[in-house]
Structure formats: structure tokens, C-alpha cells
């Protein structure tokens, strides 16, 4: 499962930590309140629905209130899935036959905020809602569930129609487990859209004031470590400069900003009274996403020419060179995925000769203004992006100049997350877009979700799926199926590299950069504060507190 900011080699740098370089936990006291700046307000809190694409909803409310079967945790230099305390132990997996069975044992101490035990019925409800429901963001993995059995309240047996290598993402990642005793038979989307008054995590949503803030308070029934703080308020501040000013003035106590140039320069110079962490080992991939069935990108030659029209290294160096990230992403596998992929896009660098060859070979000629034209239509397109992000504004300004020099006419349209990811993208009403796709689990799940032809939103599938580019590459679905189903590590790695090469040849989208993660917090805060590249900065918010 994936989430989007609608967030093999992707960058050459190593993780960097500024300020709190040793990241030693700071002892805390119990009690107190803090305010955290949030740069984006989610559209809804129905984590299964297509309205839930904003990663900030996951950071603020989902990760803090929804129980997960597996968490992403550090193992040496890698992030790996580990069974959470929702489970009594590692599930038992049987892969001896054509099918795959997974037996989960639920921690008998796990309860919802109303004291009701978390049971096998909750797993069953969640799985069937995703597999069989409409308006589901992504059904990857759940569409392979052939049967789910609940022999008792603490046991769940899931039978997959075929082996599924990323089975640990089930009931984890961006979905988790939902309460059947509250939601079954009800309109889940309506009940959860504007928040909910129950929880299976350490926090519970006290209020969501649209346009202003979300406030969390401790879930007193939580069976794990209780929060140290009495209250945490996430204040929506969409302007980065205003957010930094709020941090400096003490109006907010922490920020997780998009790494804008001014933000990075301030971090480099040092912000009095704050600590910071900058990490380049991320699950974030920013790319130019192309609608493969819309003019002019319904032509493979045009898509390839566009890739040769870009000096991507120059863009990345301009954006992130100050923190040592100066190479473009060359794959759709992000840094946290380790050895998957093989940097297949490194064949594309600025080459106007290749642009000319591809475009003329496809029947295009330059018009009197120097733009490519064919059959009376100019190679003109609009790139959609979210308003208010200065880093993306700069990226698009640079691209506009580069594309113009190569003979493409590009315009920019700023929009909102709700319009882009709730309307334009699912309906195919766009030509190109700039946004960040984020791996929310340390498994290569995004490739199938994003590029498998059956995941293109349509009326037939209830507009589920995030293959917004309507990508349909001959033979790719079969390779992605192998990547998803093969449990042999070597064969799976080989499938990832084959997929990488096929994507580089077809150019359904163009990777730009693995966006670094940035976290800043006032030195009055304590606890083991750090970035989890899969689950975000607030993955262990219950361990935060006011420093002793």
C-alpha cells in the first residue's frame, strides 16, 4: 500500500543528521501540551477511501490511532517489517501448496478505546471492505485474498489465491485494522470522513477543526506505552516561511516541512533553541507523472524525448546540493527499498540531439516559434502541482526553461490535493503532474500499484487504483506479478530489475529526486525523537514529552 503527497540508487548521498547528531533520547516528564505545525490538511480520515491520499492524514491521525499488524523498524542500516504488539507473535505462513495461508494470533491484551477486545472479526471486516468495497484507494494484495477464516476471537487465517511476497503489508501500511463492532453495517466513509471518536492506538482524536487544527489526547485504554503528553495539537500552516516563523517564535514546537531551499538554508545556518534531523534515506519519490493516454504523451517517442530534454541532476543539485543530495533519482524504487531496481533511467540525461531524432522520427517538425508541432497541434502541455510549495515552483520554473529550449511548450496549473487526487487524476483529466509518491512500507509495493494496467482507475473497478497515468506496457503486468508473488529473493530482485528496464524504455513517468526528510523540534521536547521514513515523524509520538 502507498500514500501520496497529493510522497536501486535514487540519490548518491548518505543519511545526514543535523543538530541532534547522536540522536540520544532525552528524558521526559509526564504531562504538558505541545503544538506541531502541519503543512497539509487531509481531505478525509477514511483511510480506505480514495479521499485519503494525503500523507499528512496518515502522519497525524492514522499512525496514531489505527492498530497495525506490522511496523517498519530499523535493523542496522535497513528498515524492515516487524510484527507489532497487536499480534501475539510472528504469523505462521504456509507456502507448501499453490496457495499461501497466513495465520495471525492476536494479542489478547489489545483493545479498542471503548474497552472492546480487538478480535479476528476486525481483521475480517477490514479485509473484506478493501477487497470487495467500492471507492477504495488501492486493493493491492487484498485482491489476492481467496478466503479469510476466524476460528476464534484471537486467530485469523488468511488464504491467498497465490503466494504474495509482501503479505506483511496486509493489515499494516496505510490501512491497519478497523473496528467491526462500530463500523460493520454502517456507511464507513461517512462515519470516518471527518474524524472518529474511537481508537486502537495510543492517541484518540479529540477534535478536527477544518482549516485550523487536529487535536489528539491519550487513549487511556491503550494496552501499550501510554503517551507522556496530555495533548498534541497539529496546527495547519501551509506556508513554509510562516511555519518557520511560528517555530522560531515558539508558537509551534515541531515541524516536518517539505525541504524548501529557504528551510534548508536556515537549518544549515542553525535555528536557536531547536534540533533537527535531515535524512536522505527516504521512501519519497518526486517525479513528473505523465498521462499515457492523453496528447502529447500518448506517444512513447514524445515521452522519451521529454526525458532527454531534462537536466535532472542540475535540478536536484539546485534543490538539495547544500545537504549533499546532488544526483537525480534513476529508478522508481526509493532508497529505503535497498537492492531492488537497477537505476535504469541513468540512460537519460540532457541530449537535445536525441530530442530532435525522436521527435522528427515521430513525425514532428518545429513551427515558426521553435516548438514541435504535428498535424496542426503543438507539443504543448500543462503540469499540475499543489499550490504553495516553493520547491516545486522552482522545479517547474527550471523545467519550463529546459523544455522550451528543447521545443516543448509547458504551462503550470496550481491546484489543491482534493481536486488533483480526488478528481483530476482518477478521472484522467490531466496531461502531466509533479508530486511525491511515498513508500509507506519497506516493501516494493508502489510499482504494481502505480504501473500495473489493472490498477488504472475506471468505472469498471469503481475508480480504485493509483495507476493515474493509465500505463499499459506490453509484458509489464506479468513481471510485476512475479515481483509481487515470488518469495525467492533472487528471483524477486531480478523481476524488479526487469521492471525497471521496461519502465525506462517506455517512460510512463520521469523520476526526479528522492526527497529528503526534514524534522525540526524545540529543545524543550524530549524522548527518542527521530524520522521513520515509512511511517513518518510521529510514529512514536507517545514517547515524546517535555524534557526534564
N, C-alpha and C positions, 0 to 999 in steps of 0.2 A: 504494500500500500504506500501511497505517496501523498505528499502535500505540496501545495504550490503557493508562491507569493503572488497570488492573484487577487522551492525556494527551490585504464591504467593511467598514465600521467595526465593530470589536469592542471597542475602547476608545478614549478620546479622547486619551490621553497619548502622549508621545513616549518613545523608549527612554531609560532612565536608567542611569547608571553611577555607583556609589558607591565611594569609596575609591580604586581604581585608575582614576581618571577618564580619563587619557590612554591607559591600557592599553598602554603601551610594553613590548615584550618585555624580560625581564630575563635577562642572560647566565647560563648554567648550566654546571656541571661534570658530567663523566661519572661514573656510579656512585651508589650510595646506594639507600635504600629509603624508601617513603612508605606511609602508611595513609590511605585515603579512607573517610569514612562514607557508607553506602548505606542509604536509608530503606526499601527494599523488597527482599526476596529473590525472584528469579524462580521460577516454578514449574518451568520446564524450559529447556533450551538447544536444543531442536529448533525452529529459527526458522521452519519451515514449518508446524508443527502448531498446533492450536487452544490448546495449553497455553502458547504463547509470548506471550500478550497483554500481559504486564507490560513496560512500557517500560524498567524497570531492567535487565532481561536484555539488551536491546539496548544500553543505555549501557555496561554492564560488560564483556560478553563478545562480543556480536555485532559492534559497531562496531570492536572492537579486534582481531578475529581473522578476520573474513569479508571477502573482497575484493568491492568494489562496482564496477560499470561507470561509474556517475556518482555524484558527491558534490554536496552542497549547499554552495556557496561564495558569499561576499559579492561583489556587484558594485555598487559605490556604496552606496546605501541599501537595496538589494534582495538577497535570497538567490535564487540561480539554480542550475540543474543544470549541472555542468561534468564533462566526461569525465575519469575518474580515470587514474592511472598504470597501472591494469590494462589499459587499452586503448592501442594504438599511436597513436591519434588519434580525432577525431570520427567516429562511424559515418556511413556513406553511406546516405541514405534516398531511396527511390524511391516517390513518391506519384502517379505519372502514370496509373495504372490504378485499377480498383475496389479492388484490394488494395494493401497497403503492404509494401514489403520494407526491411529494415534489415540492413545488412552491417557486422559488427563485425570489427575487426582487433585481435588480442590482442598485448599487449606480449611479445615473445619472452623478456624477462628475468624475467617473472612466474613464480614457482614456489611450490609448497606447502612446508610446513615439512620434509617428507621429501626435498626436492630435486626432486620430480616437477614438470615444467612444468604450468602452468595452460593447458588447451587447450580447443578447441571442444567436446570431449566433456563437459567440466564444465558448459558453458553448456547443452548439450542435455539432460544429465541433470537439471539444476535446473529447466529449463522444463517438462519432461515430468512431473517429480514434482509440480510445482504444478498444472499443467493437468489431469492425469489422476488425481492421487492422492486419497485419502480423508483425512479429518481435517486439512484444510488451512485455515488461519486465514482466508485471503481469496484468491480466484483472479482478482481484478480485473486486467484487461489480459492475463493469461496465458490466460484463456478465449477470447481472440480470436486466439491463435496457430493458424494453419492448418497450418504446416509449419516445420520447422527443419532446415537443411542444414549439414553440416560438410565442405566441400570439402577442407580441410586442417586441420592442428592449430591454426593461428593465425587461421582465418577461420570466422565463424558467419554464416549468412544466415537471418534470421527473417522469415517471411511471415505477415502479419496478414490475417485474413479481411476486414477493413475498416480504413480509416485509424484510428489510435489516437493522439490528440493527446499523451497522456502517455507515449509509448513510452520516454522516457528513464528511467522508473521501473523498467522491466524490468531484472532482474539488478542492481538497486540497492535503494534504500529498505530495507525490513525483511527482504529475502531475500538479496540478493547472489548469489554463485556458490558452489556446494558441490563437493567433490572426488569425481568419478565413480569414480576408481580405488580409493577407500576405501569408498564407500557403495553403489555400484551392486550390485544383487542382494542387499543386506542390509536388515535392518529399521532404516531410518534413524531413526525415532522412538526406538527402544530404544537405539541406539548414541549418540545425541546428547542424550538426555533429561537426563542428569546431568553434562553437560560432555563434552569430547572432547580428544584429545591431539594434534590437528593444527591447522594454522592457515594462512591465506593473507594474514594481516595482520601488523603489526609486533609483536604480542604473541601469546603462547600460554598456554593455561590450565594452570597448574601444579597447582592443586588447587581443588576446591569442597567445602568442609566445610559440609554442610547445617546451616542455623540459625546459622552463625557467620560465614563469610567465603568470598570467592573471591580467589585469588592468581594474578596474571599475571607472567610473566617474558618477556624478549625472545625473539622468534623470530629466531634467528641466520641463517636462510635468507631473511629478508625482503629484497626487492630494492630497497626504498625507503629512507628515512631510518631508521636504527636507533635504538631508544629510548636515551635518556641514562641512565635509571634501571635499576638491576639487578632491582628487584622492586616491584610495586604490589599492595597488599592492600586489597580492598574489604571493610570490616567492616560487617555488618548492624546498624544501630541504628535501630529503627523509631520510637522516641520522639524527637520533635524537641528537647525540653528536654535529654534525655540526650545527644543528638548535639552540641548547642551546648556543653554542659559538657565533652564529650570534645575539642572543638576548642579551647576555652579552656585546658584542662589540657595540651594537646599530645599527647593520645592519638591523635587523628586530625589530618591535615594539610590536609584539604579537605572541604567539604560541598556538596551540591547539594540543599538542603532545599525541600520544599513551602513556599511563603511564608505561614507561620503569623503571627498577629498578634505573638506574643512574639518571633519571629525578626526580623520587620521592625523592631520597636521596638529590638531590640539592634543591628541593623545601623545604624539611624538614630543611635543613641547612640554607636556606634563600638565595635569589639571590638579591644582592644590586640593588636598583633602579627599582624593579619590584613588582608587586602584583600578587596574584594567588588565584585560587579557585579550590578545589578538591571536587567533588560531587559523592557520591556513589549511589544516586537515579537516575539510568540511564535507557535508553532503549537499552543498549548494551548487547548482549549475545554472549559470545565466547563459542564455542562448537567443539567437534570432530564430523564432519558430515560424515556419512557413506553411501556408495553406496550400497543400499539394494539388488541390483540385480547383484553385482559383487562379485567374490570369494575374501575372505572367508566370507564376510558379507551378503551373500545371505542366511546364516544360522542364525536364531534367537538365537540359543544356543551360537554361537560364539560372537554375538553382546552382549549378556548378560554377557558372560564370560569376555569380554573386559572391561565392566563396573566394574566388581568385581576385575579386575586386577589393577585398578587405585586408588591411594590415592589422591583424588581430593582436599580434604581440605589442605593437605600438599603443593600441588602446589599453591593453592590460597594464603595461608599464606606466602609462599616464595615470591610470586609476589607482594602482596598488604598488607601484615601484618603491614607494617610501617604506613599505614593510617587507620588501624582498620578494613580492609576487610580481614577476615580470614576463611570464610566458602564458600564452593562451591555452585554454582547455583544448585537448585534441581528441576527446572521447566523450561519450555520454555516460560513462562510468565515473562517478565522483571519487575524490581522494579516499573517503572512508571505506571504499569497496576494495581497496588493496589491489590484488593482481588481476582483476577482471579487465577485459579490454586490452587494446594494444596501441593506443594513440594513433588511430588510423587517419585522423584528419590532419596529421602533420604534413601531408602532401599538399595542403592548400596554404599558400602564402601569397602576398601581393604579386600579381603577374598579369599586367594589362595585355600582354601578348596572348595569354591563354584566354582572357576575356574575349578578345577580338576573334580568335579562332572558333570558340564555342558559339558565340552569337552569330557570326556570319554563317557558320555551318548549319545553324538552326533557321536560317532564312531572314535574319535581322540585318538592317542597314542603318547607318547614322542619318538622322534628319538634319535640317538646317541649323538646329540648335545644339547639335552634337549628342543627342540622345538616341538610343536604339529604338527602332520602330519596325513594325511588321504588320502588313495588311491594314495599314491606316491606324494602328494602335501603338502608342508609345510604351516603352518599358517603364511605366510609372506605377508606383505602389505606395501605400500608406503603412507605416509601422505603428501599431497600437502599443501603448505603455501606460502604466499607472501614474497619475498626476502627482507632483510634489516630491519626486525623487531626483535630486540634483545629479547624482552619479549617473543615472540613466539618461538624464537630459544631456549631460556632457558626452556620454557614449553615443547618443543619437546624433549630436552635432558633428562629432568626428566622422561617424558613418555617412552622414549626409554629404559631407565633403568628399570622402573617398568614393562613394557611389557616383556622385556627379562627375568626378574625373574619369570614371570608368564607363560613363554613358547611361547611368540609371537615374531616373528622377524619383526621389524619395521625399515623402511628406510625413509629418508626425501628428498623431492624434492622441491626446491625453484623455484618460478615462478613469472610471472607478473600478474597484475589484468586482462589485456586483454586476456592473454592465459588461465587463470584459469576460469574466469567468462564469457568470450566470446566464449571459445572453449571447454575446458576440461569438465567443469561442465554441460553445456547444452547438450553436446553430450554423457554424461555418461562415459567419458574416464578417470576415476579415481577410486581409491578404498576408500580413506578417505581424508579429508581436515580439516584444522584448520583455521577458520576465524570467524569474528564477524558479526552476524545478528543484525540489528538495527531497533527498532520500531521508525518510523518517525511520528507517530500519536498516541495519547493516547487512542487507541482502540486495542482490541486483534485481530489484522488483520494477524499477522505473521503465526499463527497456520495453517489456511486454505491454505495460500499461500505456506507454506513450506511443509505441510504434506498431503494435500488432493490429492488423486490419480490422479484426472483430471488435476492437475497443474504440472504434470511431463512433461518436455519439450519433444516434439516428432514432427515428420514430420506432423502428423495429426493436431496438434494445432499450427503449424508454429513455433515450438520451443519456445513458450511463456510459462511462469510459472517458479517458482523457487523451485519446488519440485525436486531438483537435485539428491536426494537420491532415486528417483523412489519408494517412500514409498507407500505401498498399504496394509493397515491394515484392516482386516475384521471388518466392522461396524463403522470405524472411520469417514468416509466421512459423514455419516448420523448425527453423533454427532457434527461434525464441521459445517454442515449445520444448525443445531439447534443453535449453538453458534453464527452464523452469522445472522440468521433470527429472533431469538426470541427477542422481545423487552422487555419482562418481566425480570427485573434484577435478581430475584431469580432463575428463570429457566436458565438464561444465565450463572450465576455463577455455577450452578450445572452441566451444559454442559461442562464448562471449566474444572471442577474437574474430570469429567468422561474422558474427552480427555487426561488430564494429566496422569491419571491412565493407560489408554490404551497405551499411548506412553511409559510410564515407563515399562510396561510389554513387549512391542515389541522392545524397544531400537533401534529405527531407527537412532538415533544420541545420543551423550552423552554431556549434558551441563557441562561446566567447571566453568565459572565465569561471573558475571555481571561486565563488565569492567568499572571502574570509569571514570568519565570525568575530564579532567585537562585543565585549561585555565590560561595562564600567559600573562601579559601585562606590558609594561613600565609605570612607574608612570607619564610620561609626557602625557599619554592618560587620557581622562575623559569621562563622560557620565555614563549612567546606564549599565555598563559592567557586564554581567553575562551569565551563561550557560543556554540554553534552551535544556533539554535532548531530546526533539523530533526534534527540528529544528536546533540544533547546536549552536555554539558560536556566530555566526554573524547574528542571527535572527533580531537584531535591530541595524545593522551596521550604519544605517542612523542617529542614536542618538549618535554615538561615535564622538569624536573630540579631539583636542589638549586641554589639561587642561588650564584653565585660569591662 
